[in-house]
Amino acid sequence: MMLTVNSVTRQFGGFRAVDGVSLQLADKEILGIAGTNGAGKSTLFAAIAGQQPADEGSIQFEGHDITRMAPYRRARLGLVRTFQVPREFKSLTVHENLMVAAPNPAGERLFNGILSTRSLRNHEVELARKADGILQFLNLARVRDVKAGGLSGGQKKLVELGRVLMLDPRCILLDEPFAGVNPVLIEEICERVRQLNAQGIAFIVIEHHLQALKALSNRMIVMDRGRILAEGDPHSVLDDPRVQEAYMGGVV
Ligand SMILES: Nc1ncnc2c1ncn2[C@@H]1O[C@H](COP(=O)(O)OP(=O)(O)OP(=O)(O)O)[C@@H](O)[C@H]1O
């Protein structure tokens, strides 16, 4: 298993936002997570990626116990999550947004006292090329020098994906990649995810857009009030009466 989450709980002042959740992610899998508002999906992501470490339980990623590891160290192991393009980065161009997402070796090398201006410059050139390659792949080359704040919702989602691709991930946690995205771009985002998956990157995707999530996922989990309500192949999970009930009896 690439990722194993064992009985993870995350509390906020005694309230269990995530309540004893266990799940596994196999190599090259795309796992979809749906659930009602406040079900604990984002908190679960934050526990896996490290922004809100688990209070109870444990998490293993590729043989490492990462339960209490800092987020940047998890990212170095290849476990990353997307964030909405931060407000302060909206005035940066698309290319700059990718550049600032890369880890900063200058700081580390300065610390180790082995930095030369030339190696730093070479590194920058390398990073700029890498960012351009990713922008090509994501069909964003033509907006390379556009400020991120001026992009459409779907393009912003692609920039979020581009930013995590700068980190050479093995597993990407995608937070609501279809929110505020038009149907054409939803299909394009799915296609890019499938291509990356075919190259060996595993995904966990949180999403409210159930039909798109169903089409993208190999397997699905539905959460409700901090717990896993149903798990399995997307079709049977969405047909599960408990899931229908959680979505207030509506047709999912
Ligand atoms: N920092 C926090 N402090 C206090 N309560 C929090 C905090 N973060 C989340 N919660 C609470 O935990 C519960 C789960 O929130 P979470 O954002 O994980 O749900 P979600 O499933 O991602 O919801 P949505 O689909 O609406 O984004 C909610 O009741 C929320 O109010």
The ligand as a MOL file (V3000), in Angstrom:
LIG
                    3D

  0  0  0     0  0            999 V3000
M  V30 BEGIN CTAB
M  V30 COUNTS 31 33 0 0 0
M  V30 BEGIN ATOM
M  V30 1 N -9.9790 24.8320 12.5690 0
M  V30 2 C -11.1830 24.3850 12.9750 0
M  V30 3 N -11.6590 24.7270 14.1990 0
M  V30 4 C -12.8710 24.2990 14.6130 0
M  V30 5 N -13.6740 23.5100 13.8950 0
M  V30 6 C -13.2650 23.1420 12.6730 0
M  V30 7 C -11.9940 23.5580 12.1580 0
M  V30 8 N -11.8510 23.0310 10.9110 0
M  V30 9 C -12.9710 22.3330 10.6720 0
M  V30 10 N -13.8140 22.3930 11.7200 0
M  V30 11 C -15.1240 21.7390 11.8330 0
M  V30 12 O -14.9550 20.3690 11.5450 0
M  V30 13 C -16.0260 19.8730 10.7540 0
M  V30 14 C -15.4810 19.2590 9.4890 0
M  V30 15 O -15.0140 20.2990 8.6250 0
M  V30 16 P -14.3270 19.9930 7.2310 0
M  V30 17 O -13.9590 21.3080 6.6280 0
M  V30 18 O -13.2720 18.9820 7.3970 0
M  V30 19 O -15.5350 19.3270 6.4260 0
M  V30 20 P -15.6820 19.0720 4.8710 0
M  V30 21 O -16.2340 17.6950 4.7340 0
M  V30 22 O -14.4180 19.3590 4.1850 0
M  V30 23 O -16.7930 20.1180 4.4820 0
M  V30 24 P -17.0690 20.9140 3.1130 0
M  V30 25 O -17.5060 19.8870 2.1240 0
M  V30 26 O -18.1540 21.8410 3.4800 0
M  V30 27 O -15.7730 21.5860 2.7330 0
M  V30 28 C -16.9700 21.0390 10.5140 0
M  V30 29 O -18.0090 20.9570 11.4620 0
M  V30 30 C -16.1060 22.2400 10.7810 0
M  V30 31 O -16.8750 23.3010 11.2810 0
M  V30 END ATOM
M  V30 BEGIN BOND
M  V30 1 1 1 2
M  V30 2 1 2 3
M  V30 3 2 2 7
M  V30 4 2 3 4
M  V30 5 1 4 5
M  V30 6 2 5 6
M  V30 7 1 6 7
M  V30 8 1 6 10
M  V30 9 1 7 8
M  V30 10 2 8 9
M  V30 11 1 9 10
M  V30 12 1 10 11
M  V30 13 1 11 12
M  V30 14 1 11 30
M  V30 15 1 12 13
M  V30 16 1 13 14
M  V30 17 1 13 28
M  V30 18 1 14 15
M  V30 19 1 15 16
M  V30 20 2 16 17
M  V30 21 1 16 18
M  V30 22 1 16 19
M  V30 23 1 19 20
M  V30 24 2 20 21
M  V30 25 1 20 22
M  V30 26 1 20 23
M  V30 27 1 23 24
M  V30 28 2 24 25
M  V30 29 1 24 26
M  V30 30 1 24 27
M  V30 31 1 28 29
M  V30 32 1 28 30
M  V30 33 1 30 31
M  V30 END BOND
M  V30 END CTAB
M  END
